[in-house]
Amino acid sequence: MKNLIFVITLVLISNAYAQNGLENTNVFLRVYDLEGKKISKGKVLSILDTSLQLVRNGQPMEIPVRSIGSVKTKHSGGNNVLIGAVVGAGTMAVVGVATADPDAWILAYNAGEGAAAGALLGGTFGAMVGGITILFKNTNSYEINGDTAKWKAFTEMMVNN
């Protein structure tokens, strides 16, 4: 019985190390071609020896290594600004509606005016905060230029991180 357990364990362990590449991660990548034009972006489905597989909006896509010029991690800085603006506008629009008082003595405004003013001010402030967070974003860029040796180094770095 002990030998049977040993054999089963040996088979399972050897199969676990036989996988090639990184699979099912939550890493977001932007992929650029050899001319520097963005050809794809999405979360990593798998990194193979000859290709990169990304998934975006539930649709998988495969990019051969020979067509990859560079790879950048994380979303672009505009994503931070957009998210900050949307969160700020939504939050302050709700505050504007909640504080509306058309019968006030000094500053009278209705719910629609409060929502519009709150969205404008909150969106502006949120975009500024999102812009500031770009300074703290740790985006990495990897030059591949269709070279399989550079691709292998990139793959090893992704597996180790």
trRosetta pair geometry for C-beta under 8 A, 3 or more apart (Angstrom, degrees):
i j d omega theta_ij theta_ji phi_ij phi_ji
1 4 5.6 -51 -151 32 35 114
1 5 6.6 33 153 -15 65 103
2 5 5.9 -54 -151 37 33 110
2 6 6.4 36 150 -21 65 108
3 6 5.4 -53 -147 36 34 116
3 7 6.3 34 155 -20 67 104
4 7 5.9 -53 -147 35 30 110
4 8 6.4 28 155 -16 64 107
5 8 5.8 -54 -145 39 31 110
5 9 6.2 31 156 -18 65 108
6 9 5.9 -57 -147 38 27 111
6 10 6.3 29 154 -20 63 108
7 10 5.7 -54 -146 36 30 113
7 11 6.4 30 155 -18 64 105
8 11 5.9 -55 -149 36 30 110
8 12 6.3 26 155 -16 64 109
9 12 5.8 -58 -146 39 30 109
9 13 6.2 27 159 -17 66 109
10 13 6.0 -56 -143 38 27 108
10 14 6.3 23 160 -16 63 109
11 14 6.1 -58 -146 38 27 107
11 15 6.4 26 156 -18 62 110
12 15 5.8 -59 -150 37 30 112
12 16 6.6 34 153 -26 64 104
13 16 5.7 -51 -150 28 34 114
13 17 6.9 16 159 -5 65 105
14 17 6.4 -64 -152 43 33 100
14 18 6.5 43 150 -37 64 109
15 18 5.5 -52 -147 21 35 120
16 19 7.1 -34 178 -8 37 106
19 23 7.0 -94 -179 1 131 127
20 48 6.5 54 115 -136 106 70
20 49 6.5 -38 163 -29 129 99
21 46 5.5 76 116 177 129 90
21 47 4.5 -162 -166 84 110 65
21 48 4.9 -72 -50 -91 161 41
21 49 7.1 -125 -62 -36 115 60
21 155 6.5 -70 -123 -158 79 123
21 159 7.7 -135 -159 -76 34 115
22 25 5.9 -5 159 -27 111 128
22 44 6.5 0 111 147 114 141
22 46 6.6 170 88 -150 54 51
22 47 4.4 28 43 28 94 111
22 155 6.9 -166 -5 -159 105 78
22 158 5.3 -86 -22 120 159 113
22 159 5.2 -148 -69 -85 105 75
23 45 7.2 -11 -148 151 67 49
23 46 4.4 -2 -106 -104 78 93
23 47 7.8 -134 -64 22 51 64
24 45 7.0 9 -77 -158 48 46
24 46 7.4 6 -27 -71 55 78
25 43 7.2 -155 90 176 68 92
25 44 4.7 10 55 72 106 115
25 158 7.9 -127 -10 172 170 107
26 43 6.3 -39 -150 -149 37 126
27 43 6.6 128 71 -152 42 70
27 44 4.7 12 66 7 98 120
27 73 6.7 -57 -173 -138 102 101
27 158 7.1 -138 48 -152 176 108
28 41 7.3 26 180 178 90 91
28 42 7.1 -119 -141 147 71 18
28 43 5.5 -46 -91 -90 63 66
28 44 7.9 -139 -83 -15 18 77
28 73 7.1 103 81 -169 65 60
28 74 5.9 69 76 -118 106 26
28 75 6.0 -5 118 -51 148 72
29 41 6.8 -158 99 -142 51 61
29 42 7.1 -13 56 64 76 48
29 43 7.7 113 14 -125 77 22
29 44 6.0 66 -4 -60 119 91
29 52 7.5 -83 90 173 156 140
29 54 6.5 -121 60 -100 106 124
29 71 5.5 -21 -166 -169 118 103
29 72 7.0 141 -161 74 64 44
29 73 6.1 -40 -104 -105 67 51
30 38 6.0 -44 179 -132 103 113
30 40 7.8 174 -156 96 46 49
30 41 4.5 -11 -109 -104 68 105
30 71 7.2 150 76 -160 50 52
30 72 4.5 -14 58 62 102 98
30 73 7.9 -145 19 -64 79 7
30 75 7.8 104 -44 -124 116 33
30 76 7.0 56 -55 -52 157 89
31 38 7.1 107 78 -155 47 65
31 39 5.6 -56 104 62 95 89
31 40 4.6 3 51 62 116 88
31 41 6.7 -170 16 -77 73 50
31 52 6.7 170 -94 84 144 147
31 54 7.2 -141 -12 -29 130 146
31 63 5.7 107 149 85 165 177
31 68 5.9 -69 -164 -125 107 98
31 70 7.8 170 -154 90 46 46
31 71 5.6 -15 -106 -107 68 78
32 36 5.5 -6 172 -151 131 34
32 37 6.4 148 -156 71 82 26
32 38 5.4 -52 -97 -92 75 48
32 39 6.5 125 -137 5 23 85
32 68 7.6 84 70 -161 49 62
32 69 4.9 -64 109 65 87 106
32 70 4.7 2 55 57 115 85
32 71 7.4 -158 22 -74 78 33
32 72 7.3 49 -14 -6 110 100
33 36 7.2 -51 69 16 66 17
33 37 5.3 -7 36 59 107 83
33 38 8.0 167 -1 -119 79 4
33 39 4.8 86 -45 -38 96 127
33 67 5.9 -41 -129 169 89 82
33 68 7.2 -96 -116 -121 41 26
33 69 5.1 57 134 -8 26 113
34 67 7.1 -100 -22 -161 97 46
34 68 7.9 87 -57 106 70 17
34 69 4.1 164 -93 -79 31 108
34 145 6.5 78 -123 -138 87 60
34 146 6.3 -8 -83 -27 116 114
35 69 6.9 -137 21 -54 30 157
36 69 6.2 -99 -68 109 43 156
36 70 7.4 19 -113 21 62 119
38 41 6.7 -6 -177 -41 119 104
39 63 6.8 122 106 -123 124 131
39 67 7.3 -58 64 140 176 112
40 54 5.8 153 147 46 125 147
40 56 7.5 -160 -171 -11 88 140
40 61 5.9 -150 -137 100 142 142
40 63 5.8 -143 27 -62 148 136
41 54 7.2 -153 151 170 17 158
41 56 6.5 85 93 -87 61 142
42 45 8.0 -1 121 -25 119 92
42 54 3.6 119 71 162 115 114
42 55 5.4 -170 161 74 131 29
42 56 3.4 -107 -97 -57 119 95
42 61 7.0 121 20 36 152 109
43 54 6.5 138 67 -159 33 78
43 55 5.6 -30 65 60 87 84
43 56 7.3 148 15 -78 69 61
44 47 6.3 -20 -162 -43 123 93
44 52 7.4 -73 -127 -170 87 94
44 53 7.4 84 -166 81 58 63
44 54 6.3 -52 -101 -106 37 68
44 158 7.6 159 -109 -175 169 141
45 53 4.1 -70 69 119 111 100
45 54 6.0 163 0 -126 94 11
45 55 4.7 96 -62 -26 112 101
45 60 5.6 23 -48 -127 168 105
46 52 8.0 -174 93 -156 51 42
46 53 4.6 20 50 49 79 120
47 52 5.7 -8 -117 -117 71 74
47 53 7.5 -144 -71 29 32 75
47 155 5.2 176 139 -122 130 94
47 158 6.1 90 -4 82 166 149
47 159 7.9 -128 65 -56 134 88
48 51 5.1 16 58 55 113 72
48 52 7.4 -157 31 -77 73 31
48 53 7.0 54 -6 -12 104 103
49 65 7.9 -60 143 -29 43 144
49 148 7.7 30 175 -155 80 109
49 151 7.9 101 -166 120 45 123
49 152 7.6 14 -136 -91 77 87
49 155 7.7 -22 -99 -60 48 170
50 64 6.4 -29 156 -142 82 79
50 65 5.7 -118 -167 2 39 113
51 62 5.1 15 165 -176 141 97
51 63 6.1 154 -162 76 85 42
51 64 5.1 -51 -99 -103 93 44
51 65 6.1 -119 -83 -29 36 76
52 62 7.3 155 79 -155 43 53
52 63 4.8 -17 60 60 93 99
52 65 7.2 109 -19 -79 87 67
52 68 6.7 73 6 -71 129 145
52 71 7.7 166 -91 -98 168 135
53 60 6.0 -1 -176 -170 102 106
53 61 7.1 168 -151 84 58 40
53 62 5.1 -21 -100 -101 80 74
53 63 7.7 180 -81 19 33 70
54 60 7.2 158 87 -152 39 57
54 61 5.5 -16 64 60 86 90
54 63 7.0 21 4 -3 106 112
55 58 6.8 -5 178 -134 105 13
55 59 6.7 161 -154 76 67 34
55 60 4.9 -34 -96 -93 85 64
55 61 7.4 157 -94 15 35 70
56 59 6.0 -29 70 59 65 87
56 61 7.0 -13 20 7 100 117
63 67 6.3 -118 -177 75 85 111
63 68 6.1 90 138 -67 118 102
64 67 5.2 77 71 11 87 102
64 68 7.6 -151 100 -18 46 90
65 68 5.6 -56 -151 22 41 116
65 144 6.9 -124 -165 169 81 133
65 146 6.5 114 136 -144 71 50
65 148 6.1 75 127 -96 150 71
65 151 4.8 -2 -146 -97 130 161
66 146 4.5 40 -152 -147 47 105
67 146 6.8 60 -42 -94 15 100
68 71 6.5 2 -176 -52 124 96
68 144 4.6 0 113 81 105 147
68 145 8.0 -51 103 -15 65 10
68 146 6.5 150 57 -76 61 53
68 151 7.3 102 67 -96 134 111
69 143 7.5 -41 158 -148 62 67
69 144 6.4 141 152 59 13 87
69 145 5.8 29 -143 -91 57 49
69 146 7.3 -10 -86 -28 49 79
70 141 6.1 6 175 -176 124 93
70 142 6.3 162 -160 83 73 49
70 143 5.1 -35 -102 -107 97 50
70 144 6.0 171 -97 15 33 82
70 145 7.6 21 -59 -47 70 63
71 141 7.4 162 85 -155 45 50
71 142 4.8 -10 59 58 92 102
71 144 6.2 55 -9 -24 97 121
71 154 6.6 93 42 -160 138 147
72 139 6.0 15 -179 175 101 110
72 140 7.1 175 -150 89 56 45
72 141 4.8 -16 -101 -103 85 77
72 142 7.6 -177 -78 20 38 68
73 139 5.7 -178 74 -151 76 61
73 140 4.7 30 21 47 120 85
73 141 7.8 -132 12 -68 74 39
74 137 6.4 178 131 -179 156 109
74 138 7.4 122 -21 78 153 55
74 139 4.7 -115 54 -102 121 85
74 140 7.9 100 7 20 102 65
75 79 3.8 -26 143 28 133 163
75 80 7.5 153 95 -37 114 73
76 79 5.5 121 64 -8 63 98
77 80 5.6 -46 -165 28 51 112
77 81 6.8 47 144 -15 74 102
77 131 7.7 54 169 -128 108 55
77 134 4.1 39 -140 -125 110 128
77 137 6.8 -164 -97 30 78 156
78 81 5.4 -53 -149 38 43 113
78 82 6.1 44 153 -21 72 106
79 82 5.8 -54 -144 37 30 112
79 83 6.3 26 159 -15 64 107
80 83 6.1 -58 -146 39 27 106
80 84 6.2 27 157 -17 63 111
80 130 4.3 162 141 -175 74 87
80 131 7.1 147 108 -72 110 26
80 133 4.9 -152 -168 81 135 111
80 134 5.3 -177 58 -67 152 79
80 137 6.8 -118 -51 -59 144 135
81 84 5.8 -59 -148 39 28 112
81 85 6.2 27 156 -19 65 109
81 127 5.1 34 -168 -151 85 77
81 130 4.1 149 -104 111 32 126
81 131 5.4 42 -95 -65 99 73
81 134 7.5 -5 -45 -47 88 120
82 85 5.8 -56 -146 36 28 110
82 86 6.3 24 158 -16 65 107
82 127 8.0 27 -77 -111 23 85
82 130 7.0 -176 28 176 31 164
83 86 5.9 -55 -144 38 30 108
83 87 6.2 25 160 -14 66 109
83 130 6.0 150 65 -113 74 130
84 87 6.1 -59 -143 41 26 106
84 88 6.0 23 160 -15 64 113
84 126 4.0 174 154 163 71 76
84 127 5.4 145 97 -90 109 25
84 128 7.5 -136 140 50 141 36
84 129 4.8 -173 -152 76 132 88
84 130 2.5 -144 4 -43 137 108
84 131 7.4 -108 51 -10 158 59
84 133 7.1 170 -62 16 131 126
85 88 5.9 -59 -141 42 26 109
85 89 6.0 23 162 -17 64 111
85 123 4.6 36 -166 -162 83 77
85 124 7.7 41 -124 -63 89 18
85 126 4.7 152 -96 95 25 109
85 127 4.0 30 -75 -67 98 89
85 130 6.4 -63 -23 7 71 145
86 89 6.0 -56 -140 39 25 108
86 90 6.2 22 161 -16 62 111
86 123 7.6 33 -73 -119 23 87
86 126 7.1 -132 39 130 32 150
87 90 6.0 -58 -145 40 26 108
87 91 6.1 22 161 -16 63 113
87 126 5.4 172 70 -143 77 139
88 91 6.0 -61 -144 39 25 108
88 92 6.1 9 167 -5 64 114
88 122 3.9 -178 155 163 76 76
88 123 5.4 157 92 -88 104 24
88 124 7.4 -118 123 49 143 36
88 125 5.1 -173 -158 77 143 83
88 126 2.1 -149 -8 -38 129 120
88 127 7.0 -102 36 -15 144 59
88 129 7.0 146 -62 28 129 122
89 92 6.4 -65 -140 46 23 99
89 93 6.0 28 160 -25 63 111
89 118 7.7 114 -161 124 49 72
89 119 4.3 39 -164 -154 91 72
89 120 7.7 61 -121 -45 94 17
89 122 4.8 154 -92 94 29 102
89 123 3.5 28 -71 -69 105 92
89 126 6.3 -96 -19 25 66 142
90 93 5.8 -55 -144 32 25 112
90 94 6.7 24 158 -16 61 104
90 119 7.6 40 -65 -113 28 85
90 122 7.3 -126 38 122 33 142
91 94 6.1 -60 -158 34 29 108
91 95 6.5 26 148 -15 65 108
91 118 8.0 -128 101 165 50 111
91 122 5.7 -171 68 -159 81 144
91 126 7.8 135 31 -70 113 129
92 95 5.2 -49 -144 39 41 115
92 96 6.1 49 153 -25 68 102
92 118 3.7 -169 141 179 80 85
92 119 6.3 175 85 -72 96 27
92 121 5.7 -130 161 80 157 90
92 122 2.5 -172 16 -52 133 132
92 123 7.6 -117 46 -20 127 58
92 125 7.5 103 -42 40 147 123
93 96 5.5 -50 -147 34 31 115
93 97 6.6 30 153 -16 63 103
93 114 8.0 114 -159 124 49 71
93 115 4.5 39 -163 -155 89 73
93 116 7.8 55 -122 -52 93 18
93 118 4.4 161 -87 95 32 114
93 119 4.2 30 -74 -63 108 87
93 122 6.6 -109 -25 36 66 143
94 97 5.8 -53 -149 37 32 109
94 98 6.2 29 154 -18 65 110
94 115 7.9 41 -63 -115 25 84
94 118 7.2 -140 34 135 35 153
95 98 5.7 -58 -143 40 30 111
95 99 6.1 11 164 -5 67 113
95 114 7.9 -130 107 167 54 106
95 118 5.4 169 66 -135 85 138
95 122 7.7 136 34 -65 118 136
96 99 6.4 -66 -139 45 23 97
96 100 6.7 48 155 -54 60 93
96 111 7.8 114 125 -160 80 49
96 113 7.7 -131 170 108 117 51
96 114 3.3 168 162 159 83 77
96 115 5.0 173 91 -74 122 28
96 116 7.4 -140 139 39 159 39
96 117 5.6 161 -128 68 140 85
96 118 2.8 -136 -26 -25 124 127
96 119 7.3 -80 17 -18 147 66
97 100 5.8 -33 -155 -9 32 119
97 111 4.7 39 -139 -157 79 91
97 114 5.3 158 -73 97 33 119
97 115 4.9 30 -60 -68 95 92
97 118 7.3 -88 -15 20 66 150
98 114 7.9 -151 34 144 41 144
99 114 6.2 179 68 -147 78 139
100 109 5.8 -94 -134 98 83 79
100 110 5.6 35 -173 175 130 25
100 111 4.4 -150 36 -81 168 52
100 113 7.2 127 -120 62 115 84
100 114 4.0 -119 -73 -15 101 148
101 104 4.2 85 103 -44 112 104
101 108 6.5 -90 101 -126 71 64
101 109 7.6 53 51 50 49 57
102 108 5.4 60 -160 -176 37 100
102 109 6.8 -83 -92 105 61 14
102 110 4.8 19 -75 -83 114 75
103 108 6.7 149 20 -125 4 118
104 107 5.7 -21 109 70 142 53
104 108 4.4 -175 55 -85 85 72
104 109 7.9 -14 31 13 124 57
105 108 7.6 136 18 -51 8 103
109 113 4.1 -117 -173 92 108 129
109 114 5.4 136 113 -57 118 81
109 117 7.3 -13 171 6 164 141
110 113 5.3 93 53 14 69 102
110 114 7.0 -129 102 -6 34 94
111 114 5.6 -57 -145 39 31 113
111 115 6.2 32 157 -21 66 105
112 115 5.8 -52 -146 34 29 109
112 116 6.4 26 156 -16 64 107
113 116 5.8 -55 -146 38 31 110
113 117 6.1 25 159 -13 67 109
114 117 6.1 -57 -141 42 27 105
114 118 5.9 26 160 -18 64 113
115 118 5.8 -58 -142 41 25 110
115 119 6.1 25 159 -20 64 109
116 119 5.9 -56 -145 36 26 108
116 120 6.4 24 156 -18 62 108
117 120 5.8 -56 -147 37 30 111
117 121 6.2 18 161 -7 66 110
118 121 6.2 -61 -140 46 27 101
118 122 5.5 18 165 -11 66 119
119 122 6.0 -57 -129 47 22 106
119 123 5.7 26 166 -23 62 113
120 123 6.1 -55 -141 35 19 109
120 124 6.5 17 158 -16 57 109
121 124 5.9 -58 -151 36 29 110
121 125 6.3 22 156 -12 66 110
122 125 5.8 -57 -142 42 31 107
122 126 5.8 32 158 -20 67 111
123 126 5.7 -55 -139 40 27 111
123 127 6.2 30 158 -21 62 106
124 127 5.9 -56 -150 33 27 110
124 128 6.7 26 152 -18 62 104
125 128 5.7 -54 -153 34 34 112
125 129 6.5 32 151 -17 66 104
126 129 5.6 -52 -147 37 34 110
126 130 6.2 37 153 -19 66 106
127 130 5.5 -52 -146 39 32 114
127 131 6.3 38 152 -23 63 104
128 131 5.5 -52 -150 33 32 114
128 132 6.6 33 152 -20 64 102
129 132 5.7 -52 -152 33 34 112
129 133 6.6 36 150 -22 65 103
130 133 5.7 -52 -150 31 34 112
130 134 7.4 51 149 -34 60 90
131 134 5.8 -36 -165 5 39 116
132 135 6.2 -39 -178 13 49 113
133 136 5.8 -62 -161 43 54 104
133 137 6.7 73 141 -46 74 94
134 137 5.4 -38 -152 4 42 122
142 150 7.6 158 166 166 98 103
142 154 4.9 105 164 -110 154 117
142 157 7.7 175 -99 64 142 147
143 150 6.7 -63 103 -173 68 149
144 147 6.2 -165 172 42 57 76
144 150 5.0 171 -135 108 50 120
144 151 5.5 56 -146 -75 111 77
144 154 6.4 -35 -90 -21 101 151
145 150 6.7 57 41 42 84 156
147 150 4.2 66 84 15 111 108
147 151 6.5 -178 94 -13 56 86
148 151 5.1 -52 -143 38 37 119
148 152 6.3 44 155 -25 67 99
149 152 5.8 -47 -149 30 31 112
149 153 6.8 30 150 -16 61 103
150 153 5.6 -52 -151 37 36 112
150 154 6.3 39 150 -20 66 104
151 154 5.5 -53 -148 37 33 113
151 155 6.3 36 152 -22 65 105
152 155 5.6 -50 -147 34 32 114
152 156 6.5 33 153 -19 63 104
153 156 5.8 -52 -148 36 32 111
153 157 6.4 32 153 -19 64 107
154 157 5.7 -58 -150 37 31 112
154 158 6.4 29 154 -18 66 106
155 158 5.8 -56 -148 37 30 109
155 159 6.4 29 154 -19 65 106
156 159 5.8 -55 -147 36 31 111
156 160 6.3 22 158 -13 65 111
157 160 6.0 -60 -144 41 28 106
157 161 6.3 21 160 -17 64 112
158 161 6.1 -60 -142 37 29 106
